Structures are given as structure tokens and as C-alpha cells.
């Protein structure tokens, strides 16, 4: 029974990721680009973020963007850890 629950949960994560990717892609694509059928930015999800492991950021070649979502109806102030390769990294924060 536990294995069935794990499979259902994994499937739910995967399907939810697809919906979020399509939604964010639509929001991040400029209006003129929508008509040209330009591909929206690719979204990756870090499901193991509670153990500070993220293949999308650790394996990134060049630059990448981190999108954070606050589901609360109030402003929060929290630290965010993004695992990256060791080396000269530049961090730019936009709010």
C-alpha cells in the first residue's frame, strides 16, 4: 500500500509540474513572442530541496533563474538555499 501511495504522489508531482510549467511559460513569454510560437523558458523543479539537492542548479552550465512562490497572503522573510557548483558565482536578486 505504501508503494502505491508513493507512485501516486510521484505522478501527482509530475503532473503538477507540467501545469506549473505551462502556466509560468505563458506568463513569462512576451505578447509578441506568443504569436511567433516561441518556446517559453524551460522550467525545472527541485523536489529534494529539503536536503539541499537540486540537479537543475548544481548541473547548470552558465546562468539560470530561480523562481520562488509565496502562497501566503502576506509578505515573508526567509532564507533560500540554492545549491550551486563551487566557483565564481554571481547572484542577482530581482523583486
Secondary structure, DSSP 4 states (H G I P E B T S, - for coil): -HHHHHHHHHHHHHHHHHHHHHHHHHHHS-HHHHHTTPPPPP----TTGGGT--HHHHT-SS---------SSS-----------SS--------
